[in-house]
Amino acid sequence: MLKRHLLLALGVALTCSPANAAEGNAEAAKGKISMCIGCHGIPGYRTSFPEVYPVPKLGGQHPEYIVRALQAYKSGARSHPTMRGIAGGLSDQDMADLAAYYGGGK
């Protein structure tokens, strides 16, 4: 039983690895960032729904982190309603492109 669980975990890890991820295109992301800059592009911006907290700066984040965060919002593992709605409409390629753009420090 333990062996089966370890194999399942390994399979999930390999499926989610950056080697199997879509290759991001920062230039293609320029046509996709309008949904991000309304919050993440305002220095010092704080949301007011579902609670008040600072909105993180995306520029300079590791691309893998951005992709995993967007995947978590899309799956519901992260629960911010606005981000879940936005991520729900993103393809794997969209996520990779956004990650390449913001990972480059934009």
Contacts in CASP RR format, 6 or more apart in sequence:
PFRMAT RR
TARGET T0000
AUTHOR 0000-0000-0000
METHOD contacts of the structure
MODEL  1
MLKRHLLLALGVALTCSPANAAEGNAEAAKGKISMCIGCHGIPGYRTSFP
EVYPVPKLGGQHPEYIVRALQAYKSGARSHPTMRGIAGGLSDQDMADLAA
YYGGGK
14 20 0 8 1.000
16 68 0 8 1.000
16 71 0 8 1.000
18 64 0 8 1.000
21 64 0 8 1.000
21 67 0 8 1.000
21 92 0 8 1.000
21 96 0 8 1.000
22 92 0 8 1.000
22 93 0 8 1.000
22 95 0 8 1.000
22 96 0 8 1.000
23 96 0 8 1.000
24 63 0 8 1.000
24 93 0 8 1.000
24 96 0 8 1.000
24 97 0 8 1.000
24 99 0 8 1.000
24 100 0 8 1.000
25 96 0 8 1.000
25 97 0 8 1.000
25 100 0 8 1.000
26 97 0 8 1.000
26 100 0 8 1.000
26 101 0 8 1.000
26 104 0 8 1.000
26 106 0 8 1.000
28 97 0 8 1.000
29 97 0 8 1.000
29 98 0 8 1.000
29 100 0 8 1.000
29 101 0 8 1.000
29 102 0 8 1.000
30 101 0 8 1.000
32 94 0 8 1.000
32 97 0 8 1.000
32 98 0 8 1.000
33 98 0 8 1.000
33 101 0 8 1.000
33 106 0 8 1.000
35 86 0 8 1.000
36 58 0 8 1.000
36 86 0 8 1.000
36 98 0 8 1.000
36 102 0 8 1.000
39 45 0 8 1.000
39 47 0 8 1.000
39 55 0 8 1.000
39 82 0 8 1.000
40 55 0 8 1.000
40 56 0 8 1.000
40 57 0 8 1.000
40 58 0 8 1.000
41 57 0 8 1.000
41 58 0 8 1.000
42 55 0 8 1.000
43 57 0 8 1.000
44 54 0 8 1.000
44 55 0 8 1.000
45 54 0 8 1.000
45 55 0 8 1.000
46 52 0 8 1.000
46 53 0 8 1.000
46 54 0 8 1.000
46 55 0 8 1.000
47 53 0 8 1.000
47 55 0 8 1.000
47 82 0 8 1.000
49 81 0 8 1.000
49 82 0 8 1.000
50 80 0 8 1.000
50 81 0 8 1.000
58 66 0 8 1.000
58 102 0 8 1.000
58 103 0 8 1.000
58 106 0 8 1.000
59 102 0 8 1.000
59 103 0 8 1.000
59 104 0 8 1.000
59 105 0 8 1.000
59 106 0 8 1.000
60 102 0 8 1.000
60 103 0 8 1.000
60 104 0 8 1.000
60 105 0 8 1.000
60 106 0 8 1.000
61 102 0 8 1.000
61 103 0 8 1.000
62 103 0 8 1.000
63 96 0 8 1.000
63 99 0 8 1.000
63 100 0 8 1.000
63 102 0 8 1.000
63 103 0 8 1.000
63 104 0 8 1.000
64 99 0 8 1.000
66 95 0 8 1.000
66 98 0 8 1.000
66 99 0 8 1.000
66 102 0 8 1.000
66 103 0 8 1.000
67 95 0 8 1.000
67 96 0 8 1.000
67 99 0 8 1.000
69 78 0 8 1.000
70 87 0 8 1.000
70 90 0 8 1.000
70 95 0 8 1.000
70 98 0 8 1.000
70 99 0 8 1.000
71 87 0 8 1.000
71 95 0 8 1.000
72 78 0 8 1.000
73 80 0 8 1.000
73 83 0 8 1.000
73 84 0 8 1.000
73 85 0 8 1.000
73 86 0 8 1.000
73 87 0 8 1.000
73 88 0 8 1.000
74 84 0 8 1.000
74 87 0 8 1.000
74 88 0 8 1.000
74 89 0 8 1.000
74 90 0 8 1.000
76 84 0 8 1.000
78 84 0 8 1.000
87 95 0 8 1.000
90 98 0 8 1.000
END
